[in-house]
Amino acid sequence: MKIYFFMHTVFGPGGGVLTVVRHLAEDLAKQHEVEIVSVVRPRREPVHPLPDNVKVRSLVDTGPLASDPDVQRPSKLMPEDEPHYPAYSLATDRALEQFLPSVRDGVLLGMQPGVNLAIAKLADPSVVRVGQMHRPFEPQRKQLRKAEKKYFPRLDAFLTLTEGDAAKYREFLDRSLRIEVIPNATPAYGGERSTLENKVVTAAGHLRPNKGFDRLVDAWAIVAEQHPDWELRIFGNGPLQEELQKQIDDLGLEGKVRLMGYSTALREEMAKSSLFAMTSHKEAYGMVLVEAMSCGVPVVSFDSPNGPASIINEGVDGFLVRNGDIGGLAERISRVIEMGASGRKALGDAGLRNAAGRTQPVVTGRWVSLLEELQREKSRR
């Protein structure tokens, strides 16, 4: 089976979706022919190493050596409220219109809104066409939603990460479209699990509004009053770094909240902590929660739509707090701190069992079963 992973780009710093694709493609390539297609290439070398057993193709060079003047002209193919719209152009339109119809066998697998739409609009019907959404359903993206409603019924299957988002898409899209749920996988963690003794709480993600780190800092101001010897470490970079640092300074939390920057060894950093916190306003899945669990670290998260509740078993391996309840979050963090290492260990043990069911081999098996079934159905038509 030939599988094409279609991505906006695999050359940037990326986030959860890039991590997912890198590891899934590498695992699938052990038995199948796999290629990652990056629509744009903004730099010569990728930020993250790409799998050695997977071919990588880029369609449009948008970096310093870009010579096509159409990379400066806005796309007509993509809706203007597509999340990556500024990076699309007439040059990417032309490249997509040439490449996608040329693929005549195998599976085209889109992993982001714009490429899902491009596959639905442009790919040859002889190919298995699959889209997966790694973002929560956002009704306010009206142009994108209108295009999806029109073109997504051409797909052979559409996937979400949680049952909550699947239900929303089933209500929104043509009932004839097959909509399934396959969560993200996390690679098995081979390092030491947390001792749960360090007086450290970690959080991680892009420093942007949706991740809600300002809410976490506000909660930590309450926690720090009761547990001044504990420290919050936030890993990641992004446009809100200066704003968050000012918030930390204004609240007198210097030395108690640290912005750690981006780390390529996040799970090792998690394993140095005794609790992981997530405060996103919304989260399609929340793979970082599973990564923390795989280190034996309990988790506390706002019950943001829809991901955390699909991962956390309340009171067993972590805790959910009403979305936006700063005081409730601070109270829950403090209660986990007050459990001591022995109390946190029961949560961590349960988290390890939860994470084990979400490892790459398990999730890859689900992908293979689905894609092989779709191919059989396609051959019978």
N, C-alpha and C positions, 0 to 999 in steps of 0.2 A: 504494500500500500504506500503510495506517495502522498505525503502530507505537507502542505504549504502553510506555515504560520504567517499571517499577515499582521504587521505591526506598523504603527505610525513611525516609530524609530526604535532601533535597538542600540543606538550609538550614544545616547544621552545617559544622565545619571539615573533616570527612570524611577521606579517605585515598585510596588507589589506586583503589578502586572508583568513587568519585565522579568522580575525574579521568577514568577510562575512560568513564563514562557521558556526561559533559559533551561530550567530544570525539567519541565515536561518534555520539551523538544529533545533534550539529551537522553532522557529515559526512553522515549518512543523510538529514537534512532538506533537503539540496540537491536530492534527487530524490523524497522521500517525505514524507508528512504524519507528523510525529513529535510526541509529547507525553510529557513526563516527569510521572509521578504520584508525589508525595511523600506517604507515608502520614501523617507528622506534620510539623508546622511549629513548631519550638521558638522561632523568632525571626521578626521581621517581614521582615528582609532577609537574603539568603543571604550566607555568609562569602565564597564564591567567586562571581564573575559567571557567570550561566547564559547559554546560547546565545541570541542575539537571534532566531534563526529557529525556535525550539522553544517551544511552549506549555508552561507549567508549571502544574500543578494540585496543591493540597494538600488532603487529606481531613479532617484534624483539627488544629485550632489547639491546641498544647500550651504555648504561650508565656505571657507575662504577661497577655495579654488573653483567655486561655481561660476560657470560661464554663460549659462542660459538666462537671457534677460527675463524670461517668463517666470522665473522664481520670484520676481518682485511684483508680479501681477496677481491679484487675488483670485482664488478658486471660484469657478462657477458650478463645480460638481458638488461641493460640500455646503451644507447649510451654515449660515454665518454664526449660529449658536452652537456648532460642534465644538467641543472643548479645545481641540487643537487647531481650530480654523486658521489662526494667523500663520501657521507653518505650511499650510496648503496653498497651492498656487496654480496658475495655468500650466506650469511645467508638471506638477504632480497630476493634474487632470489628464494631461496628454499621456503621461506614463501609465497611469491606471487604465486608461481607455485602450492602450496598446497591449499591456501585459495581461490583464485579467481575461479577455476573450481568447487569448492564445493558449490558455491552459485547458486541455481537453480530457484529462483523466486525473484520478486521485481525489484529494480533499483540499478545499480551500477553507482555511479556518481563520476567521477574523477575531481579534481579541480586544478591539476598541471601537467606539461608536462610528467614526468616519470610515474605517476599513470594513466594518460590518456592512455599512450602507453601500460602499463601493462594490463589494462582492455581490450583494443582492441585486444591484442595478446592472452590473456589467459582466458578471461571470457567465460562462456558457452553461446551459441547463444540463449538459451531460456530466458535469462535475458535481460532486457532493459539496454543497455550500452550507457552511455552519458559521454562526456568529455566537460569540459569548460576550456578555456584558459584565464588566468589572466595576461598574459604578452603580449606585442606587438609582432607582427609577426617579427621574426628575421631570415632572410634568411641565415645569416652567420653560423648558427648552422647546418652545412650540414649533419652530421650524424643523428641528431635528425629529421631534415626535411625529410631525406630519409626514416627513419623508419616510420614517420607519414604518408607519402605518400603511403607506402606499407600497413600499418595496419589500419589506421583510417577509411577506407571504411567499415570496419567490425562494426563500431559503428552505433547505431541507430540514433544518433544526436550528433552534435558538436556545441558548443556555444562559442561566443565571447562576449566581453563587449561593443563593438562599431561596427557600420556599416562599418567603415573604415577597421578594421581588418577582419570582415566577408567577405568583398569583396576580400581581399588578399587571404584568405583561400579558397574561392570559386574558385578563379583562379588557386590555387596551387593544390587542392585536387580533387578527383574523383567527377564529377558533380552529381553523384547519391547520394552522402552523404548529408543528411539534415543539413544545417548550419543555425543557428538562432542567434539572438542577445537578451540577457537578461542582463541588466546592474546590477551592484552591488547595494545593498540597504544600507541605513543607518538607524539605529534605531531612532525613534522620540526623539528629544532632549527636556528633561523636565526642563532644567534649564533656568535661566534668559537670554534673548537675550542681545547682546551687546548694550551699549549706544552709541557706535561709537565716544566717546569723548576722550578716552585714547590715548595718543600719542605713540601707540604701533602697530607695524606690526608683524605678526607671520608667521612662516613657519614650516613645520614638515615633518619628514621622516627619513629613515636610512641614516646615514652619509657615503654615498658611492658615487662613481663617477657618476652614472646615475642620481642621484637626483640633481646634478648641484648646490649645495649650494655655491661652489666657485664663480659661476656666479652671484648669489644673493649678496654675499658679495662685489664683484666688483661693482655691481650696487648701493649697499648701500653707498659705498664711494662717489658716485656722489650725492645721495639723501641727505646724511648727510651734505654736503656743503650748501645746500639750507634750510634744516630743521634739524639743529643740536640738537633740543630739542626732536626729535623723536627717538625711539629705535626699533631695530629689534631683535626679540627673535626666535631662531631656536631650535625646540624641536626634540629630537632623539639622538641616539648614534650610533656608528659604527667606522669602521677602519680609517676614515678620520678626526677624532676629533682633533688630535694634529695638523695635517696639516691645518685644517680650523682655529684653534686658532692662529697658526703662521701667517696665512694670515691676520686675524683680527688685530693682533699686528703690523704687518709690515705696514698696511694701516692706523695705528693710530686710529683704531675704538674701542679701549677699552672703555667699558661703553656705547657704541652706538650699538654694536652687541654682543649679549649674546648667548652662547651655553647653553641651559637650561637642556640638558640631556633628558632621556626618561620620559614621564609622563603617568600615567594611568588615568589622568583627562584632556585629551587634549582638549575636547570641552569646558570645563570650562575655560581653558587657552585661547582658541580662543575667547571666549566671553568677555575676558578682553581687546581684541584688536579692532582696527578699520579697519583693512585690512589684508587679507591673501594673501601670495605670493607663487607661485609654479614655479620652474625653472628647472624641469626635462628635460633631453635630449630626453627622450621618456617616455610615460606613457600609459599603456593599457587602463586605465580608469581615475583614479584620485579621488578616493572616498573621500579623505581628502578635496577636493574642496566642495563636497556636505556637508560634516560635517561642514565646515566653514559657508556655506550658511544657514545651519539649525540653526546657532547661530545668524543669521541676519548680518553676516559679508560679505562685498563685497570681490571679489577675483580678482587678476591679475595673469596671467599665461603666460608663453611662449606657443606658439601654437605648442607644441610638438606632434608627432604622438602617438596615435590618440585620446587619451582620453579627454583632456581639451576642444577641440572644440565640443565634443559631449555633454558637460555639460553646458558650459558658453554661455549665450545669449549676444553677443557682445553689450556693451553699455547699457544693461538692468540690468543685475545682476553682471556684471564683465567685464573684458577686456582681450583680447588676444594680445600678442606681438609677432612679428616674432621671431621664435626660434633662440636664440643665440644673439639677438640684445640687448646688455647690456645697451647702451645708451637709446634705446627705452623703455626698462623696467624701468630704473631709471626715465625717463620722465613721464611715465604713473603712477608710484607710487607717484611721486610728485604731479601730477595733482589730484589724488584721495585725497591725504593729503590736498591739497588746496581747495577741495570742502567744507570742514567743515563738522561737524556732520550732519547738515540738508541735505546737498547734498548726503552724503554717505547713509543716511537713505532710499532714494528712491531705491538705488542699493540693500541695505539689505532687503527691503520689497520684492523686486522681487526675490531675492535669497531664501527667506523663501518659496515663492510659488513654486519655482523650486524644492527645496528640498522636499516639501510635496508630490510631485508626484513620489519621489524615496524612499519613506519610506518602511520599511520591509513588512507591510501587502500588499501593492500594488505589490511589486516584488514577494513575496511569492505566490500571486494569479497567477502570470504569470508562475511560476515554476509548480504549481499544474496542471494548464491547459495543459501545455506541457507534463508533465510526464503521466498524465492520458490518453492523446491522444496517446502517444507512447505505453502505455500498451494495449490500445484497438487495435492498429495496430498489435502489437506483437501477441495478442490472435487470430487474424484473419489469421495469416500465417500458 
